[in-house]
Amino acid sequence: MLKNLLLAALCLCSALASAQSVFEVTLNPAPYSRDEARKQALDIVLARLSGEQAKSSWVQEEARSEITRYLQSESSSSGYQAQFNPHELQALLSSAGLPFATENKPSILVWLRHNGQVKNEASRGWQTAAERYQQPLLWPLWDLEEHMTLNDQSAFNTKLLRHASARYDADYWLAIELNDAAATGHWQLFSAVQTAPLFSGELNEQLNKQPNEQRNGKANTLNHLMAKLNDYWARQAVPAATLLAPTLMAKNMPPEQPLVATADNADELTILVSGLHAFSDSVLLERKLRQLNGVESVYVVDSMGSQGRYRLSVPGSRAAILQALTTVNGLTPQGDRTFSWSGS
């Protein structure tokens, strides 16, 4: 009876830990610079949603360049808190064809043996890394039966692990062996519906230390482990698997009444672009236009079907920018300030 009550308490704590929306981030302590805090919070949300895939695509750079577009609200009452716009971020990820996960992650039961000693609660390092990726963790009670069953020689015996995890009605469990003297370790993620491990990896002596953001490139830290688990859940999602998908993935057709180029004011250059058949085309084109030397900002004046009219803020030579536009990969001149897009 007592064990059932303890298990219920563990599940409640796990549910509370994952109650925060995936689009909400709290940094405490937070960077002194507001811009740096925004960037860190955005990177965390993108990682939660799509794992390492977002970092390795153009999505992260695009979101950083227009961070206010994706930021819904922010506060610095205690550290830094940010709420990001779900619709805008999901649209961005969908345009890149990346899978993303917005649902709460399943809880994972953690079987950890560190230098021969078992752990039945999360250290501050575990809590910090788990909160970053919103990964609910459960810890076993390590009662007498578990101590006798999962001894040093059989800690990674899959059959015994499955039996022990079934006592907690766990759907997923993580088995970790760490040895500081050898500076090595190993982890495996298991599922109740599959006999073989879902996947595994190596660890080192940094596991029980605080996550250090300056060591992102170094594998085998606790933060790296949580990132691996997060990446696994993200990859289970289907690209554009939301209600937004049909709209975002639909192909834009040429408008019945084509747009026309308009007169420019001083320090402005308006161009008309056709061939913007997908949402990602518009995103990529804006990104390329902003990267041109001499262009301060880019605005979408209007769009219709596969056409768009873009206004570039040009304090210097308009002729130089028009010449630079002819060198943009995927942008082909069609006439006076008119272009067709075929890039990627």
C-alpha positions as MATLAB code, in Angstrom:
seq = 'MLKNLLLAALCLCSALASAQSVFEVTLNPAPYSRDEARKQALDIVLARLSGEQAKSSWVQEEARSEITRYLQSESSSSGYQAQFNPHELQALLSSAGLPFATENKPSILVWLRHNGQVKNEASRGWQTAAERYQQPLLWPLWDLEEHMTLNDQSAFNTKLLRHASARYDADYWLAIELNDAAATGHWQLFSAVQTAPLFSGELNEQLNKQPNEQRNGKANTLNHLMAKLNDYWARQAVPAATLLAPTLMAKNMPPEQPLVATADNADELTILVSGLHAFSDSVLLERKLRQLNGVESVYVVDSMGSQGRYRLSVPGSRAAILQALTTVNGLTPQGDRTFSWSGS';
ca = [
       0.000    0.000    0.000;
       2.767    2.409    0.980;
       4.635    1.675   -2.230;
       1.541    2.381   -4.317;
       1.142    5.741   -2.586;
       4.788    6.570   -3.239;
       4.415    5.598   -6.889;
       1.361    7.819   -7.215;
       3.331   10.708   -5.724;
       6.161   10.123   -8.190;
       3.777   10.192  -11.143;
       2.157   13.389   -9.845;
       5.553   15.113   -9.548;
       6.423   13.963  -13.044;
       3.165   15.356  -14.438;
       3.718   18.698  -12.707;
       7.233   18.899  -14.116;
       5.883   18.600  -17.674;
       2.881   20.893  -17.211;
       4.617   23.907  -18.739;
       3.972   24.433  -22.430;
       6.737   23.417  -24.803;
       6.638   27.014  -26.069;
       7.414   28.509  -22.626;
      10.977   28.930  -21.380;
      12.348   30.132  -18.052;
      16.017   31.073  -17.689;
      17.129   31.525  -14.086;
      19.815   32.699  -13.859;
      19.413   34.553  -17.126;
      22.005   36.275  -19.324;
      22.485   39.975  -18.574;
      21.760   40.841  -22.203;
      18.084   40.697  -23.189;
      19.075   39.798  -26.763;
      21.182   36.881  -25.531;
      18.344   35.681  -23.267;
      15.930   35.764  -26.197;
      18.347   33.808  -28.353;
      18.928   31.143  -25.689;
      15.200   30.757  -25.057;
      14.471   30.446  -28.782;
      17.167   27.815  -29.234;
      15.707   25.794  -26.355;
      12.185   25.858  -27.839;
      13.429   24.846  -31.293;
      15.425   21.999  -29.747;
      12.376   20.791  -27.795;
      10.247   20.838  -30.916;
      12.574   19.360  -33.533;
      15.792   18.292  -31.828;
      19.103   18.644  -33.606;
      17.328   18.835  -36.968;
      16.402   22.487  -36.413;
      20.001   23.438  -35.607;
      21.374   21.739  -38.711;
      18.857   23.405  -41.060;
      18.240   27.040  -41.963;
      15.383   27.219  -39.471;
      17.405   28.329  -36.443;
      19.163   31.127  -38.319;
      15.882   32.293  -39.816;
      14.115   32.361  -36.439;
      17.009   34.219  -34.811;
      17.032   36.878  -37.534;
      13.349   37.711  -36.906;
      13.017   36.704  -33.293;
      10.314   39.271  -32.482;
       8.086   37.607  -35.071;
       8.186   34.359  -33.107;
       8.241   35.843  -29.591;
       4.749   36.199  -28.147;
       5.557   37.643  -24.715;
       8.462   37.972  -22.292;
       9.138   38.961  -18.699;
      12.148   39.492  -16.461;
      10.392   39.402  -13.086;
      12.457   36.405  -11.977;
      15.250   35.578  -14.358;
      13.833   35.585  -17.882;
      10.573   34.054  -19.076;
       9.499   33.829  -22.700;
       6.373   32.583  -24.444;
       6.780   31.835  -28.159;
       4.089   31.857  -30.812;
       3.054   28.251  -31.547;
       1.475   29.049  -34.922;
       4.523   30.914  -36.266;
       7.082   28.356  -35.070;
       5.119   25.374  -36.339;
       4.655   27.124  -39.669;
       8.404   27.713  -39.850;
       9.259   24.090  -39.079;
       6.618   22.838  -41.498;
       8.011   25.028  -44.258;
      11.374   23.327  -43.791;
       9.763   19.872  -43.872;
      11.009   19.084  -40.360;
       9.166   16.779  -37.969;
       8.287   18.410  -34.668;
       6.657   17.260  -31.444;
       4.398   19.510  -29.347;
       2.861   16.914  -27.043;
       4.200   16.177  -23.556;
       7.001   13.644  -23.568;
       6.384   10.276  -21.894;
       7.882    9.747  -18.459;
      11.080    7.705  -18.224;
      12.023    5.554  -15.250;
      15.734    6.030  -14.499;
      17.878    3.129  -13.276;
      21.206    4.761  -12.430;
      24.233    3.089  -10.886;
      27.121    5.496  -10.310;
      30.390    3.990   -9.048;
      28.429    1.009   -7.775;
      25.958    3.176   -5.862;
      22.348    3.374   -6.985;
      20.425    6.644   -7.138;
      16.794    7.064   -6.157;
      16.379   10.801   -6.673;
      17.386   13.499   -9.117;
      20.369   15.702   -8.364;
      20.264   19.374   -9.307;
      22.131   18.520  -12.485;
      19.463   16.018  -13.505;
      16.688   18.482  -12.698;
      18.252   21.294  -14.722;
      18.814   19.170  -17.831;
      15.391   17.517  -17.626;
      13.660   20.910  -17.260;
      15.504   22.271  -20.275;
      14.009   19.584  -22.526;
      10.819   19.054  -20.490;
      11.634   15.393  -19.998;
       9.629   13.908  -17.098;
      11.766   11.494  -15.076;
      10.752    8.905  -12.493;
      13.176    7.385  -10.007;
      12.828    3.883   -8.501;
      12.491    3.380   -4.764;
      15.300    0.815   -4.728;
      13.693   -1.409   -2.135;
      15.209   -4.677   -0.941;
      13.858   -6.704   -3.850;
      15.378   -4.317   -6.375;
      18.730   -4.283   -4.582;
      18.797   -8.078   -4.633;
      17.646   -8.392   -8.243;
      19.637   -5.668   -9.957;
      23.052   -6.366   -8.513;
      26.374   -5.315  -10.023;
      26.551   -8.223  -12.422;
      23.023   -8.026  -13.765;
      22.239   -4.311  -13.851;
      21.927   -4.408  -17.650;
      20.170   -7.742  -17.866;
      17.226   -6.762  -20.068;
      14.910   -9.386  -18.637;
      15.497   -8.315  -15.041;
      15.200   -4.653  -15.957;
      11.900   -5.307  -17.682;
      10.568   -7.154  -14.642;
      11.682   -4.419  -12.248;
      10.243   -1.661  -14.449;
       6.924   -3.498  -14.758;
       6.471   -3.044  -10.989;
       6.261    0.683  -11.699;
       4.012    0.200  -14.729;
       6.659    2.075  -16.742;
       6.332    2.431  -20.515;
       9.961    3.554  -20.886;
      13.040    3.122  -18.733;
      16.624    4.296  -18.934;
      19.455    2.094  -17.645;
      22.732    3.867  -16.869;
      26.062    2.499  -15.639;
      28.774    5.035  -14.803;
      32.289    4.497  -13.485;
      34.352    7.568  -12.612;
      37.600    5.635  -12.196;
      37.413    4.332  -15.753;
      35.877    7.621  -16.984;
      33.392    5.587  -18.976;
      29.729    4.748  -18.891;
      26.886    3.407  -20.947;
      23.163    4.059  -21.228;
      20.242    2.280  -22.894;
      16.628    3.326  -23.427;
      14.021    0.553  -23.277;
      10.325    0.324  -24.082;
       7.624   -1.930  -22.665;
       6.531   -2.895  -26.193;
       9.957   -3.802  -27.580;
      12.451   -6.351  -26.310;
      15.649   -4.807  -27.700;
      16.818   -1.347  -26.537;
      15.363    1.540  -28.520;
      18.806    3.095  -28.687;
      21.928    3.575  -26.553;
      25.039    5.681  -26.087;
      28.214    6.283  -24.122;
      28.802    8.514  -21.107;
      31.739    9.830  -19.124;
      32.508   11.229  -15.695;
      30.676   14.496  -16.423;
      27.269   12.823  -15.994;
      26.531   13.875  -12.422;
      27.890   17.406  -12.781;
      25.946   20.529  -13.621;
      25.239   20.959  -17.361;
      27.643   23.512  -18.837;
      26.496   25.444  -21.888;
      30.115   26.047  -22.903;
      30.536   22.319  -23.551;
      27.818   21.872  -26.159;
      30.307   20.346  -28.564;
      31.496   17.773  -26.033;
      29.559   14.515  -25.946;
      28.691   12.442  -22.875;
      27.440   15.184  -20.548;
      24.087   14.974  -18.812;
      22.749   17.774  -20.983;
      23.894   15.820  -24.036;
      22.016   12.746  -22.789;
      18.775   14.705  -22.385;
      19.317   16.182  -25.857;
      19.654   12.668  -27.295;
      16.404   11.574  -25.665;
      14.677   14.746  -26.847;
      15.950   14.174  -30.368;
      14.533   10.651  -30.315;
      11.018   11.902  -29.470;
      11.235   14.655  -32.089;
      12.149   12.174  -34.799;
       9.083   10.076  -34.019;
       6.884   12.925  -35.250;
       5.767   13.217  -38.868;
       6.823   16.329  -40.849;
       4.109   18.977  -40.756;
       1.865   16.642  -38.777;
      -0.507   19.368  -37.532;
      -3.692   21.040  -38.674;
      -1.441   23.659  -40.245;
       0.028   21.140  -42.641;
      -2.545   21.193  -45.496;
      -2.328   24.978  -45.785;
       1.426   25.158  -45.410;
       2.194   22.337  -47.804;
      -0.281   23.405  -50.506;
       1.267   24.714  -53.704;
       0.629   28.378  -54.488;
      -0.730   28.993  -57.983;
      -0.244   32.094  -60.172;
      -2.865   34.749  -59.306;
      -5.708   35.538  -61.712;
      -4.757   39.209  -61.487;
      -0.957   39.467  -61.316;
       0.665   42.003  -59.027;
       2.452   44.962  -60.590;
       5.563   46.856  -59.547;
       4.910   50.155  -57.790;
       6.792   53.439  -57.577;
       9.433   53.723  -54.872;
      10.055   56.392  -52.305;
      13.557   57.600  -51.501;
      15.826   54.947  -49.926;
      13.476   52.168  -51.065;
      13.528   49.506  -53.723;
      10.410   47.453  -54.468;
      10.700   44.226  -56.424;
       8.084   41.811  -57.732;
       8.839   38.094  -57.499;
       6.891   35.186  -59.007;
       7.387   31.453  -58.542;
       6.838   31.435  -54.765;
       4.976   28.138  -54.810;
       5.485   27.182  -51.145;
       5.702   28.912  -47.785;
       9.368   27.938  -47.582;
      10.039   29.823  -50.838;
       8.917   33.092  -49.230;
      10.944   32.425  -46.081;
      14.120   31.582  -47.994;
      13.772   34.515  -50.351;
      13.362   36.985  -47.471;
      16.424   35.496  -45.845;
      18.536   35.912  -48.982;
      17.340   39.491  -49.520;
      18.240   40.465  -45.955;
      21.747   39.108  -46.467;
      22.520   41.494  -49.333;
      25.087   44.181  -48.547;
      23.412   47.575  -48.506;
      19.953   46.262  -47.553;
      18.878   47.412  -44.089;
      15.520   45.642  -43.934;
      13.003   43.727  -46.037;
       9.207   43.993  -45.893;
       6.529   41.946  -47.635;
       4.231   44.625  -49.066;
       1.683   42.094  -50.298;
       1.405   38.634  -51.784;
      -1.089   36.839  -53.991;
      -0.821   33.226  -55.066;
       2.739   32.534  -56.155;
       3.653   36.225  -56.399;
       5.031   38.575  -53.784;
       6.011   42.215  -53.647;
       9.012   43.006  -51.454;
      10.178   46.432  -50.300;
      13.883   46.750  -49.494;
      15.207   49.584  -47.373;
      18.242   50.839  -49.333;
      20.057   53.875  -47.870;
      22.785   53.663  -50.525;
      22.882   52.927  -54.250;
      19.722   51.339  -55.693;
      21.646   50.438  -58.839;
      24.155   48.463  -56.776;
      21.347   46.500  -55.115;
      19.654   45.806  -58.464;
      22.970   44.435  -59.694;
      23.391   42.362  -56.548;
      19.914   40.877  -57.024;
      21.025   39.345  -60.321;
      23.644   37.324  -58.424;
      21.225   35.827  -55.875;
      21.059   32.088  -56.403;
      17.573   31.082  -57.587;
      16.455   34.636  -58.448;
      16.198   35.321  -62.197;
      15.551   38.825  -63.654;
      12.414   39.034  -65.800;
      12.197   42.764  -66.410;
      12.321   46.077  -64.588;
      12.408   45.129  -60.890;
      10.639   41.838  -61.620;
      12.114   38.414  -60.905;
      11.193   34.741  -60.855;
      12.177   32.448  -58.005;
      13.404   28.895  -58.445;
      15.866   28.621  -55.599;
      16.129   26.634  -52.407;
];
